[in-house]
């Protein structure tokens, strides 16, 4: 089946929106604003007792926003992002798993590629984003396929503030980088909306040492330009009687010159067009919350002359209810239809999932959770997926809290479309990858009028069976379920904040020690047994200090990434590296209708030469100036 170029005309859609925007501005002048009705979906952490979920602070005090979600996770967490260069493809590793073992959601909609089985975190810009949550550890019973190592949740939300707001942001950076963002938000009676447009241009003309050429000359990157633009639309309608209808649409385009490895003269190009849309109906009752969700994800990718198109359509329904003060329950069903038109094959399939989550709190300081999920993939059951968790607060007072946490869960990953149907080599008989995970944690919090601090320590152990790898066979490669991997480690997170004399001082540290090992390998690869998986750093540390008052904020950040082995036998490795950054910002206001901030940030302060991946140079010291206006 031939694949037709069906790219969406981005500029045409934006052009159609402009009259609507202007009309709403005029209508708002004669609108009587009413008090809003607060209706919200059940947060994801409700049924995750014993597990670690972290929400990243996206406030201005954390430094100028911008870049991609991959940049944010690399700079602000103990997680490791495998990036092929600035603005290039980037994948996530949580607790030693591979890129395809982590689920990504946008407003509750799964957005991992069904053909690749993973997400490219470089094509998810921070523009228009309101919240980023990270669920550490296996969560297949809560989220379904791919969530073996963990899950990342991206969300947008409309503020309850009823006044009209407009934001304009410009970012100028080193090496020919330039970003722009504009958004407008307002409320018209019972309807709220926000429109956001963004554009980023990365020339990436930075110098690097070419270690693959004789005499290691200094060269300038000449084939790594990135052009990205997009539109995000959020709409919320309060229907009365505690009912809400909310919708979000995200259309993005990105054109990239694929950065070649050192010593290569390749000139590959890649163009992506991504459409994501989700519609939610939410009804709150005295003890129940109903949620009906429909969504679509369309991913178009053109690599050189090869065109790949995938389409996911989702319909889901869930009900949360509290039969008593001690019990909470969530029951749901999710239907997904997938269509893939790839350069070497076409295939469609259907998935149906049933899930149940239950909380039980026999005491105020003791809580248990149970999650169950069953997926039918093309009419065949994927192994049943349970999960349990417990939280015990053994010290609780007005100023401090001490908590013990524990969880055990099963995860799974359905083989990707490429794994099963790629020509040549696809293996339709592949079994789903399965994992068993357990973790123990300790959480401590202290709060008074001027000081608050918290500590969290987690230990985890996870085994993954039927791990799929591609192996050579005759004249082509084919995937097989041949590997078993055990991952274990420690995670520590510390945060404190001191308020004194109008100033806020803060500090945070996020450390991860991760040890992975092959427990079974294909014939002929016995040297891989017991070895660390490639590109999984044993140590990753991130620290960040911040200071803020009414007008001024600043930060200093640092990260350490340990050595990464290049091959499964651990014979060669990339050296460890440390990076430091700093930034300052100053807010201002002019009359009553204009306010904003000016920020300056420097990254890689010491101009460190480093590689995230072998022969993929990264930029040295670089600066970014951000001007943000609010009208």
SVG drawing of the C-alpha trace seen along z (x, -y; Angstrom):
<svg xmlns="http://www.w3.org/2000/svg" viewBox="-27 -54 75 74">
<polyline fill="none" stroke="black" stroke-width="0.4" points="0.0,0.0 1.5,-3.3 1.8,-6.1 0.4,-9.4 2.0,-12.6 -0.8,-13.9 0.9,-16.7 -1.4,-19.2 -1.1,-22.8 0.0,-24.4 -0.2,-28.0 -3.6,-27.5 -5.0,-26.4 -3.4,-29.3 -4.8,-31.7 -8.3,-30.4 -7.9,-30.9 -7.0,-34.6 -10.5,-35.9 -11.9,-33.8 -9.3,-35.3 -10.2,-38.8 -13.9,-38.2 -13.5,-36.9 -11.5,-39.9 -14.4,-42.2 -17.0,-40.0 -15.2,-40.1 -15.7,-43.8 -19.4,-43.4 -19.3,-40.1 -20.4,-39.7 -18.0,-37.3 -19.5,-34.7 -17.9,-32.8 -16.4,-29.6 -17.3,-26.1 -14.2,-24.1 -14.4,-20.6 -11.3,-18.5 -10.4,-15.0 -9.0,-12.6 -5.2,-13.2 -3.0,-10.3 -1.3,-10.0 -4.6,-9.1 -4.2,-5.4 -0.4,-5.2 0.3,-4.7 3.9,-3.6 5.2,-4.9 7.2,-7.9 5.6,-10.7 7.4,-14.0 5.9,-17.2 8.5,-19.6 8.3,-23.3 8.0,-25.3 7.9,-28.7 10.1,-31.6 12.4,-31.2 13.6,-27.9 15.2,-29.8 14.0,-30.8 11.6,-28.3 12.2,-27.0 13.7,-24.0 12.1,-20.6 10.7,-18.2 13.9,-16.2 16.1,-19.2 14.0,-19.8 14.3,-16.2 18.1,-16.1 18.7,-19.4 16.4,-19.0 16.2,-15.3 18.4,-12.3 17.0,-10.7 19.2,-10.2 18.2,-11.4 19.9,-9.8 20.1,-12.8 21.8,-12.8 22.6,-16.5 20.8,-19.7 17.3,-19.6 18.0,-16.0 16.1,-12.8 16.1,-12.2 14.8,-9.2 14.4,-8.6 15.8,-6.0 14.1,-5.5 15.7,-3.0 17.9,-1.4 15.2,-0.5 15.4,-1.2 13.7,-4.0 10.6,-1.9 10.0,-1.0 8.7,-4.4 5.2,-5.7 4.5,-9.3 1.1,-11.0 -0.2,-14.3 -3.4,-15.3 -4.0,-11.7 -3.5,-10.6 -0.8,-8.0 1.6,-9.5 4.3,-6.9 4.8,-5.9 3.1,-2.6 5.7,-1.8 8.8,-2.6 7.3,-1.9 8.8,-5.1 8.7,-8.8 11.1,-11.4 11.2,-13.9 12.9,-16.6 9.6,-17.2 7.7,-18.1 8.5,-21.7 7.9,-23.4 5.9,-26.1 2.3,-25.9 3.1,-23.3 1.7,-23.8 2.8,-20.7 5.3,-17.8 4.8,-14.8 7.1,-11.8 6.0,-8.4 9.1,-6.4 8.9,-2.6 6.7,0.0 3.1,-1.2 1.6,1.1 -1.5,1.7 -2.2,-2.1 -1.3,-3.1 -1.0,-0.1 1.7,0.9 5.2,-0.6 5.2,-1.8 7.8,0.8 10.4,-1.8 8.0,-4.6 5.8,-7.2 5.9,-10.9 2.7,-13.0 2.5,-16.3 -0.5,-18.5 -2.1,-21.9 -4.7,-23.5 -6.6,-26.8 -6.2,-29.1 -9.3,-30.0 -8.2,-33.6 -11.0,-35.3 -9.1,-38.4 -7.8,-38.5 -4.1,-37.6 -1.7,-37.8 1.9,-36.6 4.8,-37.3 8.2,-35.7 11.4,-35.9 14.6,-34.0 17.9,-34.7 20.7,-32.2 24.2,-31.4 25.0,-29.6 22.2,-31.3 19.3,-30.0 16.1,-32.0 12.7,-31.1 9.3,-32.9 6.1,-32.3 2.8,-34.1 -0.4,-33.1 -3.7,-34.6 -6.2,-33.5 -9.6,-34.8 -13.0,-33.7 -16.3,-34.5 -19.1,-33.7 -18.8,-29.9 -16.2,-29.3 -12.4,-29.7 -9.9,-29.4 -6.2,-29.8 -4.4,-29.9 -0.6,-29.5 1.8,-29.7 5.5,-29.0 8.4,-29.0 12.0,-27.9 15.0,-28.1 18.2,-26.4 21.1,-27.0 23.4,-25.0 26.6,-26.5 28.8,-25.6 32.5,-24.6 33.6,-21.1 36.8,-19.0 36.6,-16.3 38.0,-13.3 37.3,-11.1 39.8,-12.9 43.6,-13.0 45.1,-15.7 41.6,-16.3 40.8,-19.6 38.3,-22.2 35.3,-22.2 31.9,-24.0 28.7,-22.1 27.3,-22.7 24.4,-20.2 22.3,-20.4 19.7,-23.1 16.3,-22.7 13.1,-24.6 10.1,-24.0 6.7,-25.6 3.3,-24.8 -0.1,-25.7 -1.7,-24.6 -5.4,-25.3 -7.2,-24.7 -10.9,-25.2 -13.0,-24.6 -16.8,-24.9 -18.5,-24.9 -21.8,-23.3 -23.4,-23.7 -24.3,-21.1 -20.6,-20.3 -20.0,-19.3 -17.1,-20.3 -16.3,-19.8 -12.6,-20.5 -10.6,-20.0 -7.0,-20.5 -5.4,-20.4 -1.7,-20.4 -0.3,-20.7 3.4,-20.8 5.9,-20.7 9.7,-20.2 12.2,-20.1 15.7,-18.9 19.1,-18.4 20.1,-15.2 23.4,-15.9 26.0,-13.4 28.5,-11.5 32.1,-12.9 33.9,-11.9 30.8,-11.3 29.6,-13.3 26.0,-12.2 23.3,-14.8 20.2,-13.2 17.0,-15.3 13.9,-14.5 10.5,-16.2 7.8,-15.5 4.2,-16.7 2.3,-15.7 -1.4,-16.3 -2.7,-15.5 -6.3,-16.2 -8.2,-15.2 -11.8,-15.8 -12.9,-15.2 -16.3,-15.2 -16.2,-15.3 -19.1,-15.2 -18.6,-15.5 -21.2,-14.2 -21.2,-14.0 -19.2,-10.8 -18.6,-10.0 -16.6,-11.5 -17.3,-10.4 -14.8,-10.9 -15.3,-10.2 -12.3,-10.8 -11.8,-10.7 -8.5,-11.4 -6.4,-11.1 -2.7,-11.1 -1.4,-11.4 2.4,-11.2 3.8,-11.9 7.6,-11.4 9.6,-11.8 13.2,-10.6 15.0,-11.5 12.6,-10.0 10.9,-7.4 7.5,-8.3 6.0,-6.8 2.5,-7.6 0.8,-6.3 -2.6,-7.0 -4.0,-6.2 -7.7,-6.8 -8.7,-6.3 -12.1,-6.2 -12.1,-5.7 -14.5,-5.9 -13.9,-5.8 -15.8,-6.3 -14.3,-7.2 -16.4,-6.7 -16.1,-6.8 -18.5,-4.4 -17.2,-5.4 -14.4,-7.4 -12.2,-4.4 -12.6,-3.3 -12.0,-4.8 -12.4,-3.0 -11.8,-3.7 -13.1,-1.5 -12.5,-2.0 -12.3,-0.8 -10.1,-2.0 -10.4,-1.2 -7.6,-2.0 -7.4,-1.6 -4.0,-1.9 -3.2,-2.3 0.3,-2.2 1.4,-3.1 5.1,-2.7 7.7,-2.7 7.8,1.2 4.4,2.3 0.8,1.3 -1.1,2.7 -4.0,1.9 -5.0,3.4 -7.3,2.9 -6.8,3.0 -9.3,3.1 -8.3,2.6 -10.2,3.1 -8.8,1.7 -9.7,1.4 -7.9,-0.6 -8.9,-0.5 -7.7,-2.4 -8.4,-1.3 -7.5,-3.5 -8.3,-1.6 -6.5,-4.4 -5.7,-8.0 -2.0,-7.1 -2.2,-3.8 -3.3,-3.4 -3.3,-0.5 -3.8,-0.5 -4.6,2.3 -4.5,1.9 -5.6,4.5 -5.5,4.3 -6.3,6.7 -5.4,5.9 -6.9,7.7 -4.5,7.2 -6.1,8.2 -8.6,10.3 -5.8,12.2 -5.2,11.5 -1.8,9.9 -0.7,11.3 -2.8,10.0 -1.2,7.0 -1.6,6.4 0.0,3.8 -0.1,3.1 1.1,0.3 1.2,-0.8 1.9,-4.0 2.4,-4.2 2.8,-7.6 4.4,-6.6 5.2,-10.2 2.7,-13.0 2.6,-16.4 1.9,-20.0 5.5,-20.5 6.8,-17.2 5.8,-13.9 7.7,-10.6 6.4,-8.0 7.4,-4.4 6.3,-3.4 6.3,-0.1 5.0,1.2 5.1,4.2 3.8,4.2 3.9,6.0 4.5,4.2 4.3,5.1 5.1,3.9 3.3,5.0 5.8,5.6 5.9,2.6 4.5,2.6 8.1,2.4 9.1,5.4 6.3,7.5 5.8,6.3 9.0,4.6 10.1,5.9 12.4,7.7 12.9,9.1 9.6,8.5 8.6,11.3 4.8,11.5 5.2,14.3 6.9,12.1 5.6,12.3 5.0,9.2 7.9,8.1 7.0,8.5 8.5,7.1 8.1,7.5 9.1,4.6 9.3,3.9 10.4,0.9 10.7,-0.4 10.9,-4.1 11.2,-6.5 9.8,-10.1 10.4,-12.8 9.0,-16.4 9.4,-19.3 7.6,-22.6 7.4,-25.7 6.9,-29.4 10.4,-30.1 11.8,-26.7 10.7,-23.6 12.7,-20.6 12.1,-17.1 14.1,-13.9 13.1,-10.9 15.1,-7.7 13.9,-4.8 15.4,-1.3 14.1,0.7 14.6,4.0 13.1,4.9 13.4,7.9 12.3,7.8 11.7,11.0 11.2,11.6 13.3,8.4 13.2,7.9 16.5,7.3 17.3,7.4 19.7,10.1 21.4,10.9 19.9,13.8 21.0,14.8 21.0,11.6 18.9,9.4 18.2,8.6 15.1,9.9 13.8,9.3 13.6,12.1 12.6,12.5 16.0,13.6 17.1,11.3 16.4,11.1 17.6,8.0 17.7,7.2 17.8,3.5 18.3,2.4 19.3,-0.9 18.8,-3.7 17.2,-7.1 17.6,-10.0 15.9,-13.4 16.4,-16.3 14.8,-19.8 14.7,-22.7 13.5,-26.3 14.2,-29.1 12.1,-32.3 13.8,-35.2 13.3,-39.0 11.4,-38.9 13.9,-36.4 13.3,-32.8 16.4,-30.6 16.2,-27.0 18.3,-24.0 17.5,-20.6 19.5,-17.5 18.5,-14.4 20.7,-11.4 20.3,-8.0 22.5,-4.9 21.4,-2.4 22.9,1.1 21.6,3.2 22.8,6.6 22.1,9.1 20.9,12.4 20.4,14.2 21.8,13.5 21.7,14.9 24.1,17.7 27.6,16.2 27.1,13.2 28.2,14.9 30.6,12.0 27.5,9.8 26.3,11.8 26.2,9.8 27.3,6.6 25.8,3.1 23.5,2.2 24.9,-0.3 24.2,-4.0 22.9,-3.5 25.0,-5.6 25.6,-4.0 25.6,-7.5 23.6,-10.6 23.4,-13.6 21.6,-16.9 21.8,-19.9 20.1,-23.2 20.2,-26.3 17.8,-29.2 17.1,-32.6 14.1,-34.9 12.5,-38.0 9.7,-40.2 11.7,-41.4 14.8,-39.3 15.4,-35.5 18.5,-33.5 19.7,-29.9 22.9,-27.8 22.6,-24.3 25.0,-21.4 24.8,-17.8 27.1,-14.9 26.7,-12.0 28.8,-8.9 30.5,-6.8 28.3,-5.0 29.4,-1.8 29.1,-1.7 28.7,2.1 27.0,4.9 30.3,6.5 31.4,3.2 34.8,3.1 34.6,-0.6 33.0,-3.6 32.4,-7.3 33.9,-9.2 31.9,-10.9 31.3,-14.6 30.0,-17.5 28.0,-20.5 27.2,-23.8 24.8,-26.5 23.5,-29.8 20.9,-32.4 19.3,-35.6 16.0,-37.3 14.4,-40.6 10.7,-41.3 9.3,-44.7 6.0,-46.5 5.0,-49.6 1.9,-51.4 -1.0,-49.0 -1.2,-47.0 2.3,-45.7 4.5,-43.5 7.2,-41.0 10.7,-39.8 14.2,-39.8 16.4,-36.8 19.9,-35.8 21.1,-32.2 24.5,-30.6 24.9,-26.8 28.1,-24.7 29.8,-27.5 33.3,-25.8 33.0,-25.1 33.3,-21.3 33.7,-19.0 31.5,-16.0 29.4,-13.5 26.1,-12.0 26.3,-9.4 29.5,-8.3 30.8,-10.7 27.9,-13.1 29.4,-16.4 27.5,-18.7 27.8,-22.5 30.2,-24.3 29.5,-27.4 26.3,-29.1 24.1,-32.0 20.3,-32.7 18.5,-36.0 14.8,-35.8 12.3,-38.7 8.8,-37.9 5.9,-40.4 2.4,-40.0 -0.3,-42.3"/>
</svg>
